[in-house]
Amino acid sequence: MCLFVLKLIKGLFIMPSYSFDVVSDFDRQELVNVLDQVRRELKQRYDLKDSNTLIDVDETFLTITTASELTLQSVQDIIRQKSTKRNLSLKIFDFQTPESSAGNRVKQTVQLRKGLSQEIAKSLSKLIRDNLKRLSPSIQGDTLRVSGKSKDDLQDAIALLKSEEDNFELPLQYQNYR
């Protein structure tokens, strides 16, 4: 009987487990705001006013259609500038090679990076396992959940990932810290 009570008490006082999620995402509304600012600037700037530049937004990519390669470079610079001012990471933009379009126009597709790929999630997981043995990362779809028994260890993991963030082509965010 005493052994049973001891096991029951031991089971009630299990150390709490803490976790956080590593994701790669961006604020869609901020992207819409950036593109609205870019369109307004294209209408106002003297050198770009008559270029008939079109920017179409889809769920996973942008399409820029403009008059020439020179105006395309200017549009890219404006997108980068406005994104930086609105705290939108430049790593979400994957500018593809421009291609010729009808009527001597130039068309470029810009992929929008969102979510962790399996390769990146595996490399992040390996980085955490190699440096912080007490944590257990697990891949859950396009997120990476890191759990451990100490909040200090989790903060060390976030600091480690922030120090290595330049090695990845995606912006990383840390959510659901509990």
Secondary structure by P-SEA (a helix, b strand, c coil): caaaaaaaaaaaacccccbbbbbbbccaaaaaaaaaaaaaaaaccccccccbbbbbbcccbbbbbcccaaaaaaaaaaaaaaaaaaccccccccccbbbbccccbbbbbbbbbccccaaaaaaaaaaaaaccccbbbbbcccbbbbbcccaaaaaaaaaaaaaacccccbbbbbcccc
